Each structure stands twice: as C-alpha cells, then as structure tokens.
C-alpha cells in the first residue's frame, strides 16, 4: 500500500499493476489439484498476469449447493452460508508463491 493509501506498490516503492482474472471454480473439483492449478498459473504468468482472484463461495452461474461446486465431494458452505468445511479452503494456501 502506498504512503497515501491510494494505490498498491511493491516493497521498493514501485507501483504494483493489478492485472489478473477470476478463477470462478478455482477451489472446486473442476480444477484438478495441484496439476490443473499449476498449469493455469503457468499460463497466466506467461501472459503477464500479476494476480489471480479465486471465488471461495457460491458461484453466480449455478444454483446454491450445485454438485459442480463441490470439492472432494463436499460443499464448503452449510446452512446460512457459513463455512462448515474450512479444510476445503486450505489447498488455496498451498499455491505456489503464497508462502512469501
């Protein structure tokens, strides 16, 4: 964050260009872990993207609790849309570069 809190910057003070796309089903079973994730990440780096955005919840193109949104056969949200399967989100933390 810049000193005036108006834009993002690298630690050396150079501006950070947020260029990315949204992986709507990035944490669902439709993207195989870790092979599919690595393939998609490599593709985006080659295209010059600086970020990825992953939707961790209900998807806008399907009904709530549709099986397509499952990960490991489970939906990560329960009644009232509260996260009930926190371990299903952990694989996102294992992504390359997130340990920095």
C-alpha positions as CSV (number, residue, x, y, z in Angstrom):
1,X,0.0,0.0,0.0
2,X,1.3,3.4,-0.9
3,X,2.0,6.0,1.7
4,X,-1.1,8.0,0.7
5,X,-3.1,4.7,0.7
6,X,-4.3,5.4,-2.9
7,X,-2.6,2.5,-4.7
8,X,-0.7,-0.7,-4.3
9,X,3.1,-0.8,-4.5
10,X,5.9,-3.2,-4.2
11,X,8.1,-3.1,-1.1
12,X,10.7,-1.0,-3.1
13,X,8.0,1.7,-3.7
14,X,7.3,0.9,-7.4
15,X,3.6,0.8,-8.3
16,X,2.0,-2.6,-8.4
17,X,-0.1,-3.3,-11.5
18,X,-3.1,-5.5,-10.6
19,X,-3.6,-7.4,-13.8
20,X,-5.5,-10.7,-13.4
21,X,-8.5,-12.7,-14.0
22,X,-11.0,-14.5,-11.8
23,X,-11.0,-18.3,-11.4
24,X,-14.6,-18.8,-10.6
25,X,-14.2,-22.5,-9.9
26,X,-10.6,-22.4,-8.7
27,X,-11.3,-24.2,-5.4
28,X,-13.9,-26.6,-6.8
29,X,-13.3,-30.1,-8.1
30,X,-13.4,-28.9,-11.7
31,X,-9.8,-27.7,-11.4
32,X,-7.6,-30.6,-10.5
33,X,-5.2,-30.0,-7.6
34,X,-2.3,-29.5,-7.9
35,X,-1.8,-30.2,-11.6
36,X,-4.6,-28.1,-13.1
37,X,-3.7,-25.2,-10.7
38,X,-0.1,-25.3,-11.8
39,X,-1.0,-25.4,-15.5
40,X,-3.3,-22.5,-15.2
41,X,-0.9,-20.5,-13.1
42,X,2.0,-21.1,-15.6
43,X,-0.3,-19.9,-18.4
44,X,-1.3,-16.7,-16.6
45,X,2.4,-15.9,-15.7
46,X,3.4,-16.4,-19.3
47,X,0.6,-13.9,-20.3
48,X,1.8,-11.3,-17.9
49,X,-0.8,-11.5,-15.2
50,X,0.2,-10.3,-11.8
51,X,-2.6,-11.8,-9.7
52,X,-5.4,-14.3,-9.7
53,X,-8.7,-14.0,-7.9
54,X,-10.4,-17.1,-6.7
55,X,-14.1,-17.2,-5.7
56,X,-14.4,-19.1,-2.4
57,X,-18.1,-19.5,-2.0
58,X,-21.2,-19.7,-4.2
59,X,-20.8,-19.3,-7.9
60,X,-23.1,-16.9,-9.8
61,X,-23.7,-19.2,-12.7
62,X,-25.3,-22.1,-10.7
63,X,-27.8,-22.8,-8.0
64,X,-26.5,-22.9,-4.4
65,X,-25.1,-26.2,-3.4
66,X,-24.9,-27.5,-7.0
67,X,-22.6,-30.6,-7.1
68,X,-20.4,-28.9,-9.7
69,X,-19.2,-26.5,-7.0
70,X,-18.1,-29.4,-4.7
71,X,-14.6,-30.0,-3.7
72,X,-13.7,-33.5,-2.7
73,X,-17.4,-34.3,-2.9
74,X,-18.4,-31.6,-0.4
75,X,-19.8,-28.1,-0.4
76,X,-17.7,-25.8,1.8
77,X,-20.8,-23.9,3.0
78,X,-23.6,-25.0,5.3
79,X,-26.9,-23.6,6.4
80,X,-26.9,-19.8,6.5
81,X,-24.0,-20.0,4.0
82,X,-21.5,-20.2,6.9
83,X,-18.2,-22.0,6.1
84,X,-18.6,-25.5,7.5
85,X,-15.6,-27.2,5.8
86,X,-12.6,-25.0,6.5
87,X,-10.2,-27.7,5.5
88,X,-11.5,-27.5,1.9
89,X,-10.1,-24.0,1.6
90,X,-6.6,-25.0,2.8
91,X,-5.4,-26.1,-0.7
92,X,-5.6,-22.5,-1.8
93,X,-2.9,-21.6,0.8
94,X,-0.6,-24.2,-0.7
95,X,-0.5,-22.4,-4.1
96,X,3.0,-21.5,-5.4
97,X,4.1,-18.1,-4.2
98,X,1.6,-17.8,-1.3
99,X,4.3,-18.8,1.2
100,X,6.2,-15.5,0.6
